[in-house]
């Protein structure tokens, strides 16, 4: 056996392994972005999912881990030193890195654009090689790709062995390692997509635990979206069976510094509930409190309340529906007219 040729083949196989590890590292980075943002902004009752707004991030993570697995497979084939393994390596180097860079650029561009338009730092550890225009001499994936390509082409003559097969042990190691890296990344991305597709927001579960009608928006006005699930056992009007949900603008708007948090609370009350007295207790020392009308809302009584602070004014809208549900809306950002628009959407 040609010992020198065997060493060169092993070196090239090792370079393919390094390339696989670099793609795996990139996949872990993108998975970490998904996990970190969902963890930071999606607590027990929060419904935030970064994949709802940027679904391409999950696809990039899965794509990169599949590419890492493929290059590890190519490394195993390259180590055999056959002509077929040589051409497998050449074709892989010609087609995969460039196509992955272009695809990743397309998928991640909405996320990068949102960060560049926001007050947040764009230095989130995103691999520089996500886009074809970012290929540079100091990029690890490009460096290893270039070295591997040069060595592989100039050492073509070393690939002259018979078409041996990968050993059973190597196949087993390949399968175990592939599953070991694929399952966690696909699980995290998959859970993100499940959260992104959820349109119930805990409403069905909350409704089943109370004996009054639970109101929810038919469609959210003002560009609002759900910030939390419907949560139970909230206190309102000296009752502990209230249900609360919070709305806000979408994530791309929030990271631009915009926000329109609106809190909705509701609970069932008795037909003779003293609404006038209750409305006086919602806020300590309100700036103003007065009756109001709600067009398009089936209600008994309604009040608007303002509480001015040094830098903001919190607006409140509270009313009792015809089926004796006390509803309470509050926001430091939405105007009273905007709260009325939200009330009109509740059914």
VEXDREN-2710 file (C-alpha; in Angstrom, 1 decimal):
% VEXDREN-2710
k/r/px/py/pz
1/UNK/0.0/0.0/0.0
2/UNK/1.2/3.5/-0.8
3/UNK/1.7/4.9/2.7
4/UNK/2.2/8.5/1.4
5/UNK/-0.9/8.4/-0.6
6/UNK/-2.9/6.9/2.3
7/UNK/-1.8/9.8/4.5
8/UNK/-2.9/12.4/2.0
9/UNK/-6.3/10.7/1.6
10/UNK/-6.7/10.7/5.4
11/UNK/-5.7/14.4/5.5
12/UNK/-8.4/15.2/2.9
13/UNK/-11.0/13.2/4.8
14/UNK/-10.0/15.1/8.0
15/UNK/-10.5/18.4/6.1
16/UNK/-14.0/17.3/5.2
17/UNK/-14.7/16.5/8.9
18/UNK/-13.6/20.0/9.8
19/UNK/-15.9/21.4/7.2
20/UNK/-18.7/19.3/8.7
21/UNK/-17.9/20.6/12.2
22/UNK/-18.0/24.3/11.0
23/UNK/-21.4/23.8/9.4
24/UNK/-22.6/22.1/12.6
25/UNK/-21.3/25.1/14.6
26/UNK/-23.3/27.4/12.4
27/UNK/-26.4/25.3/12.8
28/UNK/-25.9/25.4/16.6
29/UNK/-25.6/29.2/16.4
30/UNK/-28.9/29.6/14.6
31/UNK/-30.6/27.1/16.9
32/UNK/-29.2/29.1/19.8
33/UNK/-30.7/32.3/18.4
34/UNK/-34.1/30.6/18.2
35/UNK/-33.8/29.1/21.7
36/UNK/-32.5/32.3/23.4
37/UNK/-35.1/34.6/21.9
38/UNK/-38.0/32.2/22.6
39/UNK/-36.7/31.7/26.2
40/UNK/-36.1/35.4/26.8
41/UNK/-39.4/36.6/25.3
42/UNK/-41.6/33.5/25.7
43/UNK/-42.1/32.6/29.4
44/UNK/-44.8/30.4/30.9
45/UNK/-47.7/32.5/29.6
46/UNK/-46.0/34.4/26.8
47/UNK/-46.6/33.2/23.3
48/UNK/-43.7/34.7/21.5
49/UNK/-42.0/32.6/18.8
50/UNK/-39.2/34.1/16.7
51/UNK/-40.2/31.6/13.9
52/UNK/-43.6/33.2/13.7
53/UNK/-42.0/36.3/12.3
54/UNK/-38.8/34.8/10.8
55/UNK/-39.5/31.2/9.8
56/UNK/-36.4/31.1/7.7
57/UNK/-34.2/30.8/10.9
58/UNK/-35.5/27.3/11.6
59/UNK/-35.0/26.2/8.0
60/UNK/-31.4/27.5/8.1
61/UNK/-30.6/25.6/11.2
62/UNK/-32.0/22.3/9.8
63/UNK/-30.3/22.9/6.4
64/UNK/-26.9/23.5/8.0
65/UNK/-27.1/20.4/10.2
66/UNK/-28.0/18.3/7.2
67/UNK/-25.1/19.8/5.3
68/UNK/-22.8/18.9/8.3
69/UNK/-24.0/15.4/8.3
70/UNK/-23.5/15.1/4.5
71/UNK/-19.9/16.3/4.7
72/UNK/-19.2/13.9/7.5
73/UNK/-20.6/11.1/5.2
74/UNK/-18.3/12.4/2.4
75/UNK/-15.3/12.3/4.7
76/UNK/-16.1/8.6/5.4
77/UNK/-16.2/7.9/1.7
78/UNK/-13.1/10.0/1.0
79/UNK/-11.2/7.9/3.5
80/UNK/-11.6/4.9/1.3
81/UNK/-9.4/6.5/-1.4
82/UNK/-11.5/5.3/-4.4
83/UNK/-12.1/7.2/-7.6
84/UNK/-15.8/7.4/-6.9
85/UNK/-15.2/9.0/-3.5
86/UNK/-12.9/11.5/-5.2
87/UNK/-15.7/12.6/-7.5
88/UNK/-18.2/12.6/-4.7
89/UNK/-16.0/15.1/-2.9
90/UNK/-15.5/17.3/-5.9
91/UNK/-19.2/17.4/-6.7
92/UNK/-20.1/18.2/-3.1
93/UNK/-17.6/21.0/-2.9
94/UNK/-18.8/22.5/-6.2
95/UNK/-22.5/22.4/-5.4
96/UNK/-23.2/22.5/-1.7
97/UNK/-21.3/25.5/-0.1
98/UNK/-22.4/28.0/-2.8
99/UNK/-26.0/26.8/-2.9
100/UNK/-26.2/26.8/0.9
101/UNK/-24.8/30.4/1.1
102/UNK/-27.3/31.7/-1.4
103/UNK/-30.3/29.8/0.3
104/UNK/-29.2/31.0/3.7
105/UNK/-28.9/34.6/2.5
106/UNK/-32.5/34.5/1.2
107/UNK/-33.9/32.9/4.3
108/UNK/-32.1/35.1/6.9
109/UNK/-32.5/38.5/5.1
110/UNK/-35.8/39.5/6.8
111/UNK/-34.3/38.8/10.2
112/UNK/-31.1/40.8/9.5
113/UNK/-33.1/43.6/8.0
114/UNK/-35.3/43.8/11.1
115/UNK/-32.2/44.0/13.3
116/UNK/-30.6/46.6/11.2
117/UNK/-33.8/48.7/11.4
118/UNK/-34.0/48.3/15.2
119/UNK/-32.2/49.7/18.2
120/UNK/-30.8/46.2/19.0
121/UNK/-27.3/45.2/18.2
122/UNK/-26.8/43.0/15.2
123/UNK/-23.8/41.4/16.8
124/UNK/-25.7/38.2/17.7
125/UNK/-23.0/35.7/16.7
126/UNK/-24.5/35.0/13.3
127/UNK/-21.9/33.2/11.2
128/UNK/-20.4/35.6/8.6
129/UNK/-20.8/33.0/5.9
130/UNK/-24.6/33.0/5.9
131/UNK/-24.5/35.1/2.6
132/UNK/-22.6/34.6/-0.6
133/UNK/-21.5/38.3/-0.5
134/UNK/-19.9/37.7/2.9
135/UNK/-17.4/35.2/1.7
136/UNK/-14.0/36.5/2.9
137/UNK/-10.5/35.3/3.6
138/UNK/-11.0/35.3/7.4
139/UNK/-14.2/33.2/7.2
140/UNK/-13.4/29.7/8.6
141/UNK/-15.8/27.8/6.3
142/UNK/-14.4/29.6/3.2
143/UNK/-10.8/28.9/4.3
144/UNK/-11.4/25.2/4.9
145/UNK/-13.5/25.0/1.7
146/UNK/-10.6/26.6/-0.3
147/UNK/-7.9/24.4/1.2
148/UNK/-9.9/21.2/0.8
149/UNK/-10.7/22.0/-2.8
150/UNK/-7.1/22.7/-3.7
151/UNK/-5.7/19.7/-1.9
152/UNK/-8.4/17.4/-3.3
153/UNK/-7.9/18.5/-7.0
154/UNK/-4.1/18.4/-6.9
155/UNK/-4.1/15.0/-5.2
156/UNK/-6.4/13.3/-7.6
157/UNK/-3.8/10.6/-8.3
158/UNK/-3.9/9.4/-4.7
159/UNK/-7.5/8.1/-5.2
160/UNK/-6.7/4.9/-7.0
161/UNK/-7.9/2.2/-4.6
162/UNK/-10.7/-0.2/-5.1
163/UNK/-14.3/0.8/-4.3
164/UNK/-14.2/-0.5/-0.8
165/UNK/-17.3/-0.2/1.4
166/UNK/-17.5/1.8/4.7
167/UNK/-17.1/-0.6/7.6
168/UNK/-20.1/-1.5/9.7
169/UNK/-18.6/0.2/12.8
170/UNK/-18.1/3.5/10.8
171/UNK/-21.7/3.3/9.6
172/UNK/-23.0/2.8/13.2
173/UNK/-20.9/5.8/14.4
174/UNK/-22.2/7.9/11.5
175/UNK/-25.8/7.1/12.3
176/UNK/-25.4/7.7/16.0
177/UNK/-23.6/11.0/15.6
178/UNK/-26.1/12.1/12.9
179/UNK/-29.1/11.5/15.2
180/UNK/-27.3/13.0/18.1
181/UNK/-26.9/16.4/16.4
182/UNK/-30.1/16.2/14.2
183/UNK/-32.7/15.4/16.9
184/UNK/-32.0/18.4/19.3
185/UNK/-31.8/21.0/16.4
186/UNK/-35.0/19.6/14.7
187/UNK/-36.7/19.5/18.1
188/UNK/-36.0/23.1/19.0
189/UNK/-36.9/24.3/15.5
190/UNK/-40.0/22.1/15.5
191/UNK/-41.3/23.4/18.8
192/UNK/-40.8/26.9/17.6
193/UNK/-42.9/26.2/14.5
194/UNK/-45.6/24.6/16.7
195/UNK/-45.7/27.8/18.9
196/UNK/-45.8/29.9/15.7
197/UNK/-48.8/28.0/14.4
198/UNK/-50.8/28.2/17.6
199/UNK/-53.9/30.3/17.2
200/UNK/-55.8/29.3/20.3
201/UNK/-53.5/31.0/22.8
202/UNK/-54.9/28.9/25.7
203/UNK/-58.4/30.2/25.1
204/UNK/-60.1/26.8/25.0
205/UNK/-58.4/25.7/28.2
206/UNK/-59.2/29.0/30.1
207/UNK/-62.9/29.0/28.9
208/UNK/-63.4/25.4/30.2
209/UNK/-62.4/26.5/33.8
210/UNK/-64.9/29.3/34.3
211/UNK/-68.7/29.5/34.3
212/UNK/-69.0/32.7/32.4
213/UNK/-68.6/33.6/28.7
214/UNK/-65.0/34.4/27.9
215/UNK/-64.6/37.2/25.3
216/UNK/-61.8/37.2/22.7
217/UNK/-61.1/39.3/19.7
218/UNK/-62.6/38.1/16.4
219/UNK/-59.7/39.9/14.7
220/UNK/-57.2/42.2/16.4
221/UNK/-57.2/45.8/15.3
222/UNK/-54.4/48.4/15.5
223/UNK/-51.7/46.0/14.4
224/UNK/-51.9/44.1/17.7
225/UNK/-51.1/40.5/18.2
226/UNK/-51.2/38.2/21.2
227/UNK/-48.3/38.7/23.7
228/UNK/-49.6/36.1/26.2
229/UNK/-51.9/33.2/26.5
230/UNK/-55.3/33.5/28.3
231/UNK/-54.4/33.0/31.9
232/UNK/-56.8/32.1/34.7
233/UNK/-57.2/32.9/38.4
234/UNK/-56.6/36.6/38.0
235/UNK/-58.1/39.0/40.5
236/UNK/-60.6/41.6/39.3
237/UNK/-63.5/43.2/41.2
238/UNK/-62.6/41.2/44.3
239/UNK/-63.0/38.0/42.4
240/UNK/-60.2/35.4/41.9
241/UNK/-61.6/33.7/38.8
242/UNK/-60.7/36.4/36.3
243/UNK/-59.0/35.7/33.0
244/UNK/-56.3/37.9/31.6
245/UNK/-54.6/38.2/28.2
246/UNK/-52.1/40.8/27.0
247/UNK/-51.8/42.2/23.4
248/UNK/-48.9/44.1/21.9
249/UNK/-47.5/45.0/18.5
250/UNK/-45.5/42.4/16.5
251/UNK/-41.9/41.6/17.3
252/UNK/-40.5/43.5/14.3
253/UNK/-42.3/46.6/15.6
254/UNK/-41.2/46.1/19.2
255/UNK/-37.5/45.8/18.3
256/UNK/-37.8/49.1/16.4
257/UNK/-38.8/50.7/19.7
258/UNK/-42.5/50.7/19.2
259/UNK/-45.0/49.2/21.5
260/UNK/-48.7/49.2/22.3
261/UNK/-49.3/47.0/25.3
262/UNK/-53.0/46.4/26.1
263/UNK/-54.2/44.3/29.0
264/UNK/-57.6/42.7/28.9
265/UNK/-59.2/41.3/32.1
266/UNK/-62.6/39.8/32.5
267/UNK/-64.8/38.0/35.0
268/UNK/-68.4/37.1/35.5
269/UNK/-70.5/39.3/37.8
270/UNK/-73.9/39.2/39.4
271/UNK/-76.8/40.9/37.6
272/UNK/-77.0/43.5/40.4
273/UNK/-73.3/44.2/40.4
274/UNK/-72.5/47.8/41.6
275/UNK/-70.6/48.9/38.5
276/UNK/-70.6/52.6/39.5
277/UNK/-68.9/51.9/42.8
278/UNK/-66.5/49.4/41.2
279/UNK/-65.4/51.9/38.6
280/UNK/-64.3/54.3/41.3
281/UNK/-61.9/51.7/42.7
282/UNK/-60.0/50.7/39.6
283/UNK/-57.4/53.4/39.9
284/UNK/-56.2/55.4/42.9
285/UNK/-56.7/59.1/42.4
286/UNK/-57.7/59.0/38.7
287/UNK/-57.1/62.1/36.7
288/UNK/-60.6/61.7/35.1
289/UNK/-63.5/59.3/35.1
290/UNK/-66.6/59.5/33.1
291/UNK/-69.3/57.4/31.4
292/UNK/-68.9/56.6/27.7
293/UNK/-70.7/54.9/24.9
294/UNK/-69.5/51.9/22.9
295/UNK/-70.9/51.6/19.4
296/UNK/-71.3/48.1/18.2
297/UNK/-70.9/46.6/21.7
298/UNK/-73.8/44.9/23.5
299/UNK/-73.2/46.4/27.0
300/UNK/-75.0/47.8/30.1
301/UNK/-72.6/50.4/31.4
302/UNK/-69.2/51.7/30.4
303/UNK/-66.7/54.0/31.9
304/UNK/-63.4/55.6/30.7
305/UNK/-60.7/56.4/33.2
306/UNK/-57.4/58.3/32.8
307/UNK/-54.5/58.3/35.2
308/UNK/-51.7/60.7/34.3
309/UNK/-48.2/60.1/35.4
310/UNK/-45.0/62.2/35.0
311/UNK/-44.1/60.7/31.6
312/UNK/-47.2/58.8/30.4
313/UNK/-51.0/58.5/30.7
314/UNK/-52.6/55.2/31.3
315/UNK/-56.1/54.8/29.8
316/UNK/-58.7/52.5/31.1
317/UNK/-62.0/51.3/29.5
318/UNK/-64.3/49.1/31.6
319/UNK/-67.8/48.0/30.9
320/UNK/-70.3/45.2/31.7
321/UNK/-71.7/43.2/28.8
322/UNK/-75.4/42.3/28.5
323/UNK/-74.5/38.7/29.7
324/UNK/-72.9/40.1/32.9
325/UNK/-69.2/39.8/32.1
326/UNK/-67.1/42.6/33.5
327/UNK/-64.4/43.6/31.0
328/UNK/-61.4/45.8/31.8
329/UNK/-59.0/47.2/29.2
330/UNK/-55.9/49.2/30.1
331/UNK/-52.9/50.6/28.2
332/UNK/-50.2/53.2/28.6
333/UNK/-49.9/53.4/24.8
334/UNK/-53.3/52.9/23.2
335/UNK/-55.7/55.9/23.2
336/UNK/-59.3/55.6/24.5
337/UNK/-60.6/55.4/20.9
338/UNK/-58.2/52.6/20.2
339/UNK/-59.4/50.7/23.3
340/UNK/-62.9/51.1/22.0
341/UNK/-61.9/49.6/18.7
342/UNK/-60.5/46.6/20.6
343/UNK/-63.7/46.3/22.6
344/UNK/-65.7/46.3/19.4
345/UNK/-63.8/43.3/18.2
346/UNK/-64.5/41.2/21.3
347/UNK/-67.0/38.4/21.0
END
